[in-house]
Amino acid sequence: MKKSVRIYLTGIVQNIFFRAFIKENAERYNVKGFVRNLEDGRIEIFLEGDSENVNKMIELCKKGPKHAQIRKVEIKGEKFQNFKSFKILHI
């Protein structure tokens, strides 16, 4: 079964290779979508793929890489958009 979610993370999440961490794991779990820094300091992540793999990615996003300090996680269900890859977007 397919699943799509949009995640917003707040905390110490920028400038610590967070986006690269998310992209690397998304590719490992064959999850498509994007990750980007927002101007307000949050990270936005759009994930879609098999439910099991998207759920694994959600758990990884809640923890982040070694130096991340996640304070708030917002997760919203989204319509499946059929992304072909996972990208790091720049504002």
PyMOL Python script that loads the backbone (N, CA, C, O; Angstrom):
from pymol import cmd

cmd.read_pdbstr("""\
ATOM      1  N   MET A   1       0.843  -1.185   0.000  1.00  0.00           N
ATOM      2  CA  MET A   1       0.000   0.000   0.000  1.00  0.00           C
ATOM      3  C   MET A   1       0.886   1.245   0.000  1.00  0.00           C
ATOM      4  O   MET A   1       1.904   1.290   0.691  1.00  0.00           O
ATOM      5  N   LYS A   2       0.499   2.237  -0.765  1.00  0.00           N
ATOM      6  CA  LYS A   2       1.272   3.474  -0.881  1.00  0.00           C
ATOM      7  C   LYS A   2       0.860   4.466   0.211  1.00  0.00           C
ATOM      8  O   LYS A   2      -0.276   4.467   0.685  1.00  0.00           O
ATOM      9  N   LYS A   3       1.820   5.304   0.589  1.00  0.00           N
ATOM     10  CA  LYS A   3       1.576   6.300   1.631  1.00  0.00           C
ATOM     11  C   LYS A   3       2.364   7.563   1.303  1.00  0.00           C
ATOM     12  O   LYS A   3       3.491   7.492   0.813  1.00  0.00           O
ATOM     13  N   SER A   4       1.763   8.715   1.575  1.00  0.00           N
ATOM     14  CA  SER A   4       2.434  10.011   1.394  1.00  0.00           C
ATOM     15  C   SER A   4       2.224  10.862   2.636  1.00  0.00           C
ATOM     16  O   SER A   4       1.114  10.941   3.163  1.00  0.00           O
ATOM     17  N   VAL A   5       3.295  11.498   3.104  1.00  0.00           N
ATOM     18  CA  VAL A   5       3.200  12.399   4.252  1.00  0.00           C
ATOM     19  C   VAL A   5       4.096  13.611   4.047  1.00  0.00           C
ATOM     20  O   VAL A   5       5.108  13.558   3.347  1.00  0.00           O
ATOM     21  N   ARG A   6       3.692  14.694   4.675  1.00  0.00           N
ATOM     22  CA  ARG A   6       4.525  15.903   4.745  1.00  0.00           C
ATOM     23  C   ARG A   6       4.875  16.086   6.217  1.00  0.00           C
ATOM     24  O   ARG A   6       4.006  16.038   7.089  1.00  0.00           O
ATOM     25  N   ILE A   7       6.163  16.295   6.476  1.00  0.00           N
ATOM     26  CA  ILE A   7       6.653  16.431   7.847  1.00  0.00           C
ATOM     27  C   ILE A   7       7.331  17.786   7.993  1.00  0.00           C
ATOM     28  O   ILE A   7       8.094  18.210   7.124  1.00  0.00           O
ATOM     29  N   TYR A   8       7.046  18.453   9.094  1.00  0.00           N
ATOM     30  CA  TYR A   8       7.750  19.690   9.455  1.00  0.00           C
ATOM     31  C   TYR A   8       8.480  19.426  10.766  1.00  0.00           C
ATOM     32  O   TYR A   8       7.875  18.990  11.746  1.00  0.00           O
ATOM     33  N   LEU A   9       9.768  19.689  10.778  1.00  0.00           N
ATOM     34  CA  LEU A   9      10.584  19.478  11.971  1.00  0.00           C
ATOM     35  C   LEU A   9      11.095  20.811  12.474  1.00  0.00           C
ATOM     36  O   LEU A   9      11.536  21.659  11.698  1.00  0.00           O
ATOM     37  N   THR A  10      11.031  20.986  13.783  1.00  0.00           N
ATOM     38  CA  THR A  10      11.542  22.186  14.439  1.00  0.00           C
ATOM     39  C   THR A  10      12.596  21.760  15.446  1.00  0.00           C
ATOM     40  O   THR A  10      12.466  20.723  16.096  1.00  0.00           O
ATOM     41  N   GLY A  11      13.636  22.565  15.570  1.00  0.00           N
ATOM     42  CA  GLY A  11      14.718  22.288  16.516  1.00  0.00           C
ATOM     43  C   GLY A  11      16.040  22.667  15.886  1.00  0.00           C
ATOM     44  O   GLY A  11      16.093  23.521  15.001  1.00  0.00           O
ATOM     45  N   ILE A  12      17.099  22.039  16.337  1.00  0.00           N
ATOM     46  CA  ILE A  12      18.417  22.263  15.735  1.00  0.00           C
ATOM     47  C   ILE A  12      18.535  21.247  14.609  1.00  0.00           C
ATOM     48  O   ILE A  12      18.979  20.116  14.808  1.00  0.00           O
ATOM     49  N   VAL A  13      18.122  21.685  13.415  1.00  0.00           N
ATOM     50  CA  VAL A  13      18.025  20.764  12.288  1.00  0.00           C
ATOM     51  C   VAL A  13      18.705  21.277  11.017  1.00  0.00           C
ATOM     52  O   VAL A  13      18.859  20.523  10.057  1.00  0.00           O
ATOM     53  N   GLN A  14      19.108  22.530  10.998  1.00  0.00           N
ATOM     54  CA  GLN A  14      19.764  23.048   9.803  1.00  0.00           C
ATOM     55  C   GLN A  14      21.275  23.129  10.033  1.00  0.00           C
ATOM     56  O   GLN A  14      21.750  23.271  11.160  1.00  0.00           O
ATOM     57  N   ASN A  15      21.997  23.033   8.940  1.00  0.00           N
ATOM     58  CA  ASN A  15      23.461  23.148   8.939  1.00  0.00           C
ATOM     59  C   ASN A  15      24.168  22.011   9.665  1.00  0.00           C
ATOM     60  O   ASN A  15      25.292  22.184  10.133  1.00  0.00           O
ATOM     61  N   ILE A  16      23.534  20.866   9.763  1.00  0.00           N
ATOM     62  CA  ILE A  16      24.191  19.713  10.389  1.00  0.00           C
ATOM     63  C   ILE A  16      24.047  18.473   9.505  1.00  0.00           C
ATOM     64  O   ILE A  16      23.976  17.347   9.999  1.00  0.00           O
ATOM     65  N   PHE A  17      24.005  18.695   8.207  1.00  0.00           N
ATOM     66  CA  PHE A  17      23.895  17.606   7.236  1.00  0.00           C
ATOM     67  C   PHE A  17      22.566  16.857   7.351  1.00  0.00           C
ATOM     68  O   PHE A  17      22.471  15.695   6.955  1.00  0.00           O
ATOM     69  N   PHE A  18      21.551  17.516   7.887  1.00  0.00           N
ATOM     70  CA  PHE A  18      20.258  16.868   8.072  1.00  0.00           C
ATOM     71  C   PHE A  18      19.647  16.468   6.736  1.00  0.00           C
ATOM     72  O   PHE A  18      19.159  15.347   6.590  1.00  0.00           O
ATOM     73  N   ARG A  19      19.670  17.369   5.762  1.00  0.00           N
ATOM     74  CA  ARG A  19      19.070  17.064   4.461  1.00  0.00           C
ATOM     75  C   ARG A  19      19.768  15.882   3.798  1.00  0.00           C
ATOM     76  O   ARG A  19      19.107  15.014   3.228  1.00  0.00           O
ATOM     77  N   ALA A  20      21.085  15.840   3.867  1.00  0.00           N
ATOM     78  CA  ALA A  20      21.828  14.718   3.273  1.00  0.00           C
ATOM     79  C   ALA A  20      21.494  13.409   3.991  1.00  0.00           C
ATOM     80  O   ALA A  20      21.383  12.362   3.353  1.00  0.00           O
ATOM     81  N   PHE A  21      21.334  13.466   5.302  1.00  0.00           N
ATOM     82  CA  PHE A  21      20.949  12.292   6.098  1.00  0.00           C
ATOM     83  C   PHE A  21      19.594  11.759   5.636  1.00  0.00           C
ATOM     84  O   PHE A  21      19.421  10.552   5.465  1.00  0.00           O
ATOM     85  N   ILE A  22      18.639  12.660   5.437  1.00  0.00           N
ATOM     86  CA  ILE A  22      17.302  12.256   5.004  1.00  0.00           C
ATOM     87  C   ILE A  22      17.351  11.673   3.592  1.00  0.00           C
ATOM     88  O   ILE A  22      16.747  10.633   3.330  1.00  0.00           O
ATOM     89  N   LYS A  23      18.061  12.330   2.692  1.00  0.00           N
ATOM     90  CA  LYS A  23      18.146  11.843   1.307  1.00  0.00           C
ATOM     91  C   LYS A  23      18.792  10.464   1.253  1.00  0.00           C
ATOM     92  O   LYS A  23      18.297   9.573   0.562  1.00  0.00           O
ATOM     93  N   GLU A  24      19.878  10.284   1.966  1.00  0.00           N
ATOM     94  CA  GLU A  24      20.583   8.999   1.976  1.00  0.00           C
ATOM     95  C   GLU A  24      19.660   7.869   2.448  1.00  0.00           C
ATOM     96  O   GLU A  24      19.636   6.794   1.849  1.00  0.00           O
ATOM     97  N   ASN A  25      18.909   8.113   3.514  1.00  0.00           N
ATOM     98  CA  ASN A  25      18.008   7.088   4.036  1.00  0.00           C
ATOM     99  C   ASN A  25      16.787   6.887   3.146  1.00  0.00           C
ATOM    100  O   ASN A  25      16.298   5.764   3.017  1.00  0.00           O
ATOM    101  N   ALA A  26      16.292   7.945   2.534  1.00  0.00           N
ATOM    102  CA  ALA A  26      15.163   7.808   1.608  1.00  0.00           C
ATOM    103  C   ALA A  26      15.553   6.907   0.441  1.00  0.00           C
ATOM    104  O   ALA A  26      14.772   6.056   0.014  1.00  0.00           O
ATOM    105  N   GLU A  27      16.756   7.099  -0.068  1.00  0.00           N
ATOM    106  CA  GLU A  27      17.217   6.258  -1.173  1.00  0.00           C
ATOM    107  C   GLU A  27      17.404   4.814  -0.712  1.00  0.00           C
ATOM    108  O   GLU A  27      17.120   3.880  -1.462  1.00  0.00           O
ATOM    109  N   ARG A  28      17.875   4.633   0.503  1.00  0.00           N
ATOM    110  CA  ARG A  28      18.059   3.288   1.043  1.00  0.00           C
ATOM    111  C   ARG A  28      16.720   2.560   1.158  1.00  0.00           C
ATOM    112  O   ARG A  28      16.641   1.361   0.890  1.00  0.00           O
ATOM    113  N   TYR A  29      15.661   3.286   1.558  1.00  0.00           N
ATOM    114  CA  TYR A  29      14.336   2.683   1.731  1.00  0.00           C
ATOM    115  C   TYR A  29      13.431   2.840   0.506  1.00  0.00           C
ATOM    116  O   TYR A  29      12.245   2.516   0.560  1.00  0.00           O
ATOM    117  N   ASN A  30      13.998   3.339  -0.596  1.00  0.00           N
ATOM    118  CA  ASN A  30      13.242   3.521  -1.843  1.00  0.00           C
ATOM    119  C   ASN A  30      12.009   4.399  -1.639  1.00  0.00           C
ATOM    120  O   ASN A  30      10.925   4.099  -2.140  1.00  0.00           O
ATOM    121  N   VAL A  31      12.197   5.482  -0.898  1.00  0.00           N
ATOM    122  CA  VAL A  31      11.141   6.467  -0.660  1.00  0.00           C
ATOM    123  C   VAL A  31      11.443   7.688  -1.520  1.00  0.00           C
ATOM    124  O   VAL A  31      12.592   8.121  -1.608  1.00  0.00           O
ATOM    125  N   LYS A  32      10.425   8.237  -2.146  1.00  0.00           N
ATOM    126  CA  LYS A  32      10.572   9.382  -3.046  1.00  0.00           C
ATOM    127  C   LYS A  32      10.049  10.649  -2.368  1.00  0.00           C
ATOM    128  O   LYS A  32       9.346  10.583  -1.360  1.00  0.00           O
ATOM    129  N   GLY A  33      10.406  11.806  -2.941  1.00  0.00           N
ATOM    130  CA  GLY A  33       9.913  13.076  -2.423  1.00  0.00           C
ATOM    131  C   GLY A  33      10.999  14.118  -2.369  1.00  0.00           C
ATOM    132  O   GLY A  33      11.823  14.212  -3.279  1.00  0.00           O
ATOM    133  N   PHE A  34      11.008  14.914  -1.294  1.00  0.00           N
ATOM    134  CA  PHE A  34      12.008  15.973  -1.168  1.00  0.00           C
ATOM    135  C   PHE A  34      12.207  16.372   0.280  1.00  0.00           C
ATOM    136  O   PHE A  34      11.402  16.051   1.155  1.00  0.00           O
ATOM    137  N   VAL A  35      13.299  17.080   0.508  1.00  0.00           N
ATOM    138  CA  VAL A  35      13.590  17.700   1.799  1.00  0.00           C
ATOM    139  C   VAL A  35      14.126  19.098   1.511  1.00  0.00           C
ATOM    140  O   VAL A  35      14.857  19.299   0.541  1.00  0.00           O
ATOM    141  N   ARG A  36      13.765  20.056   2.349  1.00  0.00           N
ATOM    142  CA  ARG A  36      14.301  21.409   2.176  1.00  0.00           C
ATOM    143  C   ARG A  36      14.244  22.172   3.488  1.00  0.00           C
ATOM    144  O   ARG A  36      13.401  21.916   4.348  1.00  0.00           O
ATOM    145  N   ASN A  37      15.168  23.119   3.615  1.00  0.00           N
ATOM    146  CA  ASN A  37      15.158  24.059   4.727  1.00  0.00           C
ATOM    147  C   ASN A  37      14.108  25.126   4.425  1.00  0.00           C
ATOM    148  O   ASN A  37      13.980  25.571   3.284  1.00  0.00           O
ATOM    149  N   LEU A  38      13.370  25.528   5.437  1.00  0.00           N
ATOM    150  CA  LEU A  38      12.433  26.636   5.282  1.00  0.00           C
ATOM    151  C   LEU A  38      13.033  27.890   5.894  1.00  0.00           C
ATOM    152  O   LEU A  38      13.905  27.809   6.759  1.00  0.00           O
ATOM    153  N   GLU A  39      12.570  29.041   5.451  1.00  0.00           N
ATOM    154  CA  GLU A  39      13.124  30.307   5.927  1.00  0.00           C
ATOM    155  C   GLU A  39      12.915  30.514   7.416  1.00  0.00           C
ATOM    156  O   GLU A  39      13.668  31.258   8.044  1.00  0.00           O
ATOM    157  N   ASP A  40      11.893  29.863   8.001  1.00  0.00           N
ATOM    158  CA  ASP A  40      11.625  30.037   9.427  1.00  0.00           C
ATOM    159  C   ASP A  40      12.463  29.097  10.312  1.00  0.00           C
ATOM    160  O   ASP A  40      12.259  29.042  11.525  1.00  0.00           O
ATOM    161  N   GLY A  41      13.407  28.358   9.699  1.00  0.00           N
ATOM    162  CA  GLY A  41      14.302  27.497  10.467  1.00  0.00           C
ATOM    163  C   GLY A  41      13.858  26.045  10.554  1.00  0.00           C
ATOM    164  O   GLY A  41      14.601  25.195  11.046  1.00  0.00           O
ATOM    165  N   ARG A  42      12.649  25.757  10.078  1.00  0.00           N
ATOM    166  CA  ARG A  42      12.183  24.371  10.092  1.00  0.00           C
ATOM    167  C   ARG A  42      12.704  23.627   8.867  1.00  0.00           C
ATOM    168  O   ARG A  42      13.228  24.219   7.924  1.00  0.00           O
ATOM    169  N   ILE A  43      12.537  22.307   8.919  1.00  0.00           N
ATOM    170  CA  ILE A  43      12.808  21.441   7.773  1.00  0.00           C
ATOM    171  C   ILE A  43      11.468  20.908   7.292  1.00  0.00           C
ATOM    172  O   ILE A  43      10.638  20.485   8.096  1.00  0.00           O
ATOM    173  N   GLU A  44      11.257  20.929   5.986  1.00  0.00           N
ATOM    174  CA  GLU A  44      10.066  20.321   5.394  1.00  0.00           C
ATOM    175  C   GLU A  44      10.506  19.074   4.646  1.00  0.00           C
ATOM    176  O   GLU A  44      11.476  19.102   3.888  1.00  0.00           O
ATOM    177  N   ILE A  45       9.781  17.974   4.867  1.00  0.00           N
ATOM    178  CA  ILE A  45      10.100  16.708   4.218  1.00  0.00           C
ATOM    179  C   ILE A  45       8.811  16.141   3.633  1.00  0.00           C
ATOM    180  O   ILE A  45       7.801  16.032   4.328  1.00  0.00           O
ATOM    181  N   PHE A  46       8.852  15.786   2.369  1.00  0.00           N
ATOM    182  CA  PHE A  46       7.720  15.104   1.733  1.00  0.00           C
ATOM    183  C   PHE A  46       8.187  13.697   1.401  1.00  0.00           C
ATOM    184  O   PHE A  46       9.176  13.518   0.690  1.00  0.00           O
ATOM    185  N   LEU A  47       7.482  12.705   1.912  1.00  0.00           N
ATOM    186  CA  LEU A  47       7.854  11.304   1.709  1.00  0.00           C
ATOM    187  C   LEU A  47       6.697  10.557   1.072  1.00  0.00           C
ATOM    188  O   LEU A  47       5.543  10.745   1.456  1.00  0.00           O
ATOM    189  N   GLU A  48       7.005   9.704   0.094  1.00  0.00           N
ATOM    190  CA  GLU A  48       5.987   8.812  -0.437  1.00  0.00           C
ATOM    191  C   GLU A  48       6.623   7.519  -0.897  1.00  0.00           C
ATOM    192  O   GLU A  48       7.761   7.492  -1.367  1.00  0.00           O
ATOM    193  N   GLY A  49       5.857   6.441  -0.749  1.00  0.00           N
ATOM    194  CA  GLY A  49       6.337   5.125  -1.124  1.00  0.00           C
ATOM    195  C   GLY A  49       5.503   4.069  -0.427  1.00  0.00           C
ATOM    196  O   GLY A  49       4.377   4.333  -0.005  1.00  0.00           O
ATOM    197  N   ASP A  50       6.056   2.877  -0.307  1.00  0.00           N
ATOM    198  CA  ASP A  50       5.360   1.812   0.415  1.00  0.00           C
ATOM    199  C   ASP A  50       5.195   2.215   1.872  1.00  0.00           C
ATOM    200  O   ASP A  50       6.111   2.770   2.477  1.00  0.00           O
ATOM    201  N   SER A  51       4.026   1.934   2.429  1.00  0.00           N
ATOM    202  CA  SER A  51       3.702   2.345   3.807  1.00  0.00           C
ATOM    203  C   SER A  51       4.781   1.957   4.806  1.00  0.00           C
ATOM    204  O   SER A  51       5.170   2.773   5.642  1.00  0.00           O
ATOM    205  N   GLU A  52       5.265   0.737   4.734  1.00  0.00           N
ATOM    206  CA  GLU A  52       6.266   0.264   5.686  1.00  0.00           C
ATOM    207  C   GLU A  52       7.541   1.110   5.634  1.00  0.00           C
ATOM    208  O   GLU A  52       8.098   1.473   6.669  1.00  0.00           O
ATOM    209  N   ASN A  53       7.996   1.419   4.406  1.00  0.00           N
ATOM    210  CA  ASN A  53       9.222   2.209   4.263  1.00  0.00           C
ATOM    211  C   ASN A  53       9.017   3.666   4.651  1.00  0.00           C
ATOM    212  O   ASN A  53       9.915   4.282   5.226  1.00  0.00           O
ATOM    213  N   VAL A  54       7.853   4.225   4.345  1.00  0.00           N
ATOM    214  CA  VAL A  54       7.556   5.600   4.756  1.00  0.00           C
ATOM    215  C   VAL A  54       7.518   5.668   6.279  1.00  0.00           C
ATOM    216  O   VAL A  54       8.025   6.625   6.864  1.00  0.00           O
ATOM    217  N   ASN A  55       6.927   4.671   6.927  1.00  0.00           N
ATOM    218  CA  ASN A  55       6.895   4.647   8.392  1.00  0.00           C
ATOM    219  C   ASN A  55       8.300   4.574   8.981  1.00  0.00           C
ATOM    220  O   ASN A  55       8.573   5.214   9.997  1.00  0.00           O
ATOM    221  N   LYS A  56       9.196   3.806   8.362  1.00  0.00           N
ATOM    222  CA  LYS A  56      10.589   3.743   8.820  1.00  0.00           C
ATOM    223  C   LYS A  56      11.246   5.116   8.691  1.00  0.00           C
ATOM    224  O   LYS A  56      11.995   5.539   9.571  1.00  0.00           O
ATOM    225  N   MET A  57      10.960   5.805   7.590  1.00  0.00           N
ATOM    226  CA  MET A  57      11.528   7.136   7.389  1.00  0.00           C
ATOM    227  C   MET A  57      10.979   8.134   8.400  1.00  0.00           C
ATOM    228  O   MET A  57      11.715   8.999   8.873  1.00  0.00           O
ATOM    229  N   ILE A  58       9.702   8.027   8.736  1.00  0.00           N
ATOM    230  CA  ILE A  58       9.124   8.930   9.738  1.00  0.00           C
ATOM    231  C   ILE A  58       9.874   8.776  11.057  1.00  0.00           C
ATOM    232  O   ILE A  58      10.196   9.770  11.709  1.00  0.00           O
ATOM    233  N   GLU A  59      10.150   7.547  11.448  1.00  0.00           N
ATOM    234  CA  GLU A  59      10.886   7.314  12.698  1.00  0.00           C
ATOM    235  C   GLU A  59      12.294   7.891  12.622  1.00  0.00           C
ATOM    236  O   GLU A  59      12.775   8.469  13.597  1.00  0.00           O
ATOM    237  N   LEU A  60      12.963   7.745  11.480  1.00  0.00           N
ATOM    238  CA  LEU A  60      14.295   8.337  11.310  1.00  0.00           C
ATOM    239  C   LEU A  60      14.233   9.864  11.387  1.00  0.00           C
ATOM    240  O   LEU A  60      15.111  10.497  11.974  1.00  0.00           O
ATOM    241  N   CYS A  61      13.197  10.448  10.795  1.00  0.00           N
ATOM    242  CA  CYS A  61      13.047  11.904  10.812  1.00  0.00           C
ATOM    243  C   CYS A  61      12.860  12.421  12.230  1.00  0.00           C
ATOM    244  O   CYS A  61      13.346  13.501  12.566  1.00  0.00           O
ATOM    245  N   LYS A  62      12.164  11.665  13.061  1.00  0.00           N
ATOM    246  CA  LYS A  62      11.931  12.084  14.443  1.00  0.00           C
ATOM    247  C   LYS A  62      13.224  12.118  15.247  1.00  0.00           C
ATOM    248  O   LYS A  62      13.334  12.885  16.203  1.00  0.00           O
ATOM    249  N   LYS A  63      14.204  11.296  14.873  1.00  0.00           N
ATOM    250  CA  LYS A  63      15.486  11.240  15.589  1.00  0.00           C
ATOM    251  C   LYS A  63      16.534  12.121  14.934  1.00  0.00           C
ATOM    252  O   LYS A  63      17.257  12.847  15.617  1.00  0.00           O
ATOM    253  N   GLY A  64      16.619  12.058  13.614  1.00  0.00           N
ATOM    254  CA  GLY A  64      17.606  12.832  12.871  1.00  0.00           C
ATOM    255  C   GLY A  64      19.010  12.273  13.026  1.00  0.00           C
ATOM    256  O   GLY A  64      19.207  11.255  13.689  1.00  0.00           O
ATOM    257  N   PRO A  65      19.992  12.942  12.411  1.00  0.00           N
ATOM    258  CA  PRO A  65      21.378  12.517  12.553  1.00  0.00           C
ATOM    259  C   PRO A  65      21.914  12.842  13.948  1.00  0.00           C
ATOM    260  O   PRO A  65      21.212  13.415  14.781  1.00  0.00           O
ATOM    261  N   LYS A  66      23.126  12.476  14.174  1.00  0.00           N
ATOM    262  CA  LYS A  66      23.775  12.554  15.493  1.00  0.00           C
ATOM    263  C   LYS A  66      23.571  13.877  16.236  1.00  0.00           C
ATOM    264  O   LYS A  66      23.208  13.859  17.413  1.00  0.00           O
ATOM    265  N   HIS A  67      23.791  15.004  15.595  1.00  0.00           N
ATOM    266  CA  HIS A  67      23.775  16.294  16.307  1.00  0.00           C
ATOM    267  C   HIS A  67      22.436  17.033  16.240  1.00  0.00           C
ATOM    268  O   HIS A  67      22.323  18.156  16.730  1.00  0.00           O
ATOM    269  N   ALA A  68      21.435  16.415  15.642  1.00  0.00           N
ATOM    270  CA  ALA A  68      20.120  17.067  15.555  1.00  0.00           C
ATOM    271  C   ALA A  68      19.434  17.048  16.918  1.00  0.00           C
ATOM    272  O   ALA A  68      19.592  16.112  17.701  1.00  0.00           O
ATOM    273  N   GLN A  69      18.678  18.093  17.175  1.00  0.00           N
ATOM    274  CA  GLN A  69      17.854  18.155  18.383  1.00  0.00           C
ATOM    275  C   GLN A  69      16.444  18.521  17.939  1.00  0.00           C
ATOM    276  O   GLN A  69      16.109  19.696  17.791  1.00  0.00           O
ATOM    277  N   ILE A  70      15.630  17.501  17.731  1.00  0.00           N
ATOM    278  CA  ILE A  70      14.265  17.695  17.251  1.00  0.00           C
ATOM    279  C   ILE A  70      13.380  18.086  18.431  1.00  0.00           C
ATOM    280  O   ILE A  70      13.298  17.360  19.421  1.00  0.00           O
ATOM    281  N   ARG A  71      12.721  19.235  18.320  1.00  0.00           N
ATOM    282  CA  ARG A  71      11.835  19.710  19.390  1.00  0.00           C
ATOM    283  C   ARG A  71      10.368  19.490  19.072  1.00  0.00           C
ATOM    284  O   ARG A  71       9.557  19.263  19.969  1.00  0.00           O
ATOM    285  N   LYS A  72      10.029  19.558  17.785  1.00  0.00           N
ATOM    286  CA  LYS A  72       8.622  19.429  17.399  1.00  0.00           C
ATOM    287  C   LYS A  72       8.533  18.733  16.053  1.00  0.00           C
ATOM    288  O   LYS A  72       9.304  19.024  15.139  1.00  0.00           O
ATOM    289  N   VAL A  73       7.588  17.814  15.937  1.00  0.00           N
ATOM    290  CA  VAL A  73       7.354  17.082  14.694  1.00  0.00           C
ATOM    291  C   VAL A  73       5.884  17.228  14.324  1.00  0.00           C
ATOM    292  O   VAL A  73       5.002  16.882  15.110  1.00  0.00           O
ATOM    293  N   GLU A  74       5.627  17.739  13.130  1.00  0.00           N
ATOM    294  CA  GLU A  74       4.260  17.833  12.605  1.00  0.00           C
ATOM    295  C   GLU A  74       4.183  16.921  11.390  1.00  0.00           C
ATOM    296  O   GLU A  74       5.003  17.030  10.479  1.00  0.00           O
ATOM    297  N   ILE A  75       3.202  16.019  11.369  1.00  0.00           N
ATOM    298  CA  ILE A  75       3.047  15.087  10.254  1.00  0.00           C
ATOM    299  C   ILE A  75       1.628  15.209   9.712  1.00  0.00           C
ATOM    300  O   ILE A  75       0.653  15.136  10.459  1.00  0.00           O
ATOM    301  N   LYS A  76       1.531  15.397   8.394  1.00  0.00           N
ATOM    302  CA  LYS A  76       0.227  15.502   7.748  1.00  0.00           C
ATOM    303  C   LYS A  76       0.168  14.511   6.591  1.00  0.00           C
ATOM    304  O   LYS A  76       1.106  14.415   5.800  1.00  0.00           O
ATOM    305  N   GLY A  77      -0.932  13.779   6.498  1.00  0.00           N
ATOM    306  CA  GLY A  77      -1.149  12.912   5.351  1.00  0.00           C
ATOM    307  C   GLY A  77      -1.290  13.742   4.088  1.00  0.00           C
ATOM    308  O   GLY A  77      -1.839  14.843   4.126  1.00  0.00           O
ATOM    309  N   GLU A  78      -0.805  13.231   2.985  1.00  0.00           N
ATOM    310  CA  GLU A  78      -0.846  13.953   1.714  1.00  0.00           C
ATOM    311  C   GLU A  78      -1.345  13.043   0.605  1.00  0.00           C
ATOM    312  O   GLU A  78      -1.354  11.820   0.748  1.00  0.00           O
ATOM    313  N   LYS A  79      -1.757  13.642  -0.491  1.00  0.00           N
ATOM    314  CA  LYS A  79      -2.153  12.904  -1.683  1.00  0.00           C
ATOM    315  C   LYS A  79      -0.884  12.380  -2.365  1.00  0.00           C
ATOM    316  O   LYS A  79       0.112  13.097  -2.459  1.00  0.00           O
ATOM    317  N   PHE A  80      -0.921  11.138  -2.837  1.00  0.00           N
ATOM    318  CA  PHE A  80       0.227  10.549  -3.521  1.00  0.00           C
ATOM    319  C   PHE A  80       0.503  11.326  -4.803  1.00  0.00           C
ATOM    320  O   PHE A  80      -0.406  11.548  -5.604  1.00  0.00           O
ATOM    321  N   GLN A  81       1.758  11.743  -5.003  1.00  0.00           N
ATOM    322  CA  GLN A  81       2.107  12.589  -6.148  1.00  0.00           C
ATOM    323  C   GLN A  81       3.002  11.896  -7.167  1.00  0.00           C
ATOM    324  O   GLN A  81       3.327  12.483  -8.199  1.00  0.00           O
ATOM    325  N   ASN A  82       3.400  10.673  -6.900  1.00  0.00           N
ATOM    326  CA  ASN A  82       4.186   9.867  -7.839  1.00  0.00           C
ATOM    327  C   ASN A  82       5.538  10.504  -8.203  1.00  0.00           C
ATOM    328  O   ASN A  82       5.901  10.577  -9.377  1.00  0.00           O
ATOM    329  N   PHE A  83       6.269  10.959  -7.191  1.00  0.00           N
ATOM    330  CA  PHE A  83       7.622  11.455  -7.418  1.00  0.00           C
ATOM    331  C   PHE A  83       8.478  10.333  -7.994  1.00  0.00           C
ATOM    332  O   PHE A  83       8.247   9.161  -7.699  1.00  0.00           O
ATOM    333  N   LYS A  84       9.457  10.684  -8.805  1.00  0.00           N
ATOM    334  CA  LYS A  84      10.334   9.694  -9.440  1.00  0.00           C
ATOM    335  C   LYS A  84      11.644   9.495  -8.690  1.00  0.00           C
ATOM    336  O   LYS A  84      12.354   8.517  -8.924  1.00  0.00           O
ATOM    337  N   SER A  85      11.966  10.419  -7.789  1.00  0.00           N
ATOM    338  CA  SER A  85      13.236  10.344  -7.056  1.00  0.00           C
ATOM    339  C   SER A  85      13.088  11.100  -5.739  1.00  0.00           C
ATOM    340  O   SER A  85      12.016  11.620  -5.429  1.00  0.00           O
ATOM    341  N   PHE A  86      14.165  11.155  -4.975  1.00  0.00           N
ATOM    342  CA  PHE A  86      14.185  11.957  -3.756  1.00  0.00           C
ATOM    343  C   PHE A  86      15.215  13.062  -3.944  1.00  0.00           C
ATOM    344  O   PHE A  86      16.358  12.787  -4.309  1.00  0.00           O
ATOM    345  N   LYS A  87      14.824  14.305  -3.699  1.00  0.00           N
ATOM    346  CA  LYS A  87      15.697  15.452  -3.970  1.00  0.00           C
ATOM    347  C   LYS A  87      15.847  16.344  -2.760  1.00  0.00           C
ATOM    348  O   LYS A  87      14.960  16.438  -1.912  1.00  0.00           O
ATOM    349  N   ILE A  88      16.996  16.998  -2.702  1.00  0.00           N
ATOM    350  CA  ILE A  88      17.208  18.095  -1.752  1.00  0.00           C
ATOM    351  C   ILE A  88      16.888  19.371  -2.515  1.00  0.00           C
ATOM    352  O   ILE A  88      17.536  19.688  -3.512  1.00  0.00           O
ATOM    353  N   LEU A  89      15.890  20.095  -2.043  1.00  0.00           N
ATOM    354  CA  LEU A  89      15.500  21.348  -2.686  1.00  0.00           C
ATOM    355  C   LEU A  89      16.126  22.517  -1.951  1.00  0.00           C
ATOM    356  O   LEU A  89      16.390  22.450  -0.751  1.00  0.00           O
ATOM    357  N   HIS A  90      16.358  23.591  -2.692  1.00  0.00           N
ATOM    358  CA  HIS A  90      16.930  24.808  -2.114  1.00  0.00           C
ATOM    359  C   HIS A  90      15.950  25.943  -2.312  1.00  0.00           C
ATOM    360  O   HIS A  90      15.354  26.079  -3.381  1.00  0.00           O
ATOM    361  N   ILE A  91      15.784  26.755  -1.292  1.00  0.00           N
ATOM    362  CA  ILE A  91      14.862  27.896  -1.374  1.00  0.00           C
ATOM    363  C   ILE A  91      15.452  28.965  -2.268  1.00  0.00           C
ATOM    364  O   ILE A  91      14.835  30.010  -2.471  1.00  0.00           O
TER     365      ILE A  91
END
""", "prot")
cmd.dss("prot")
cmd.show_as("cartoon", "prot")
cmd.util.cbc("prot")
cmd.orient("prot")
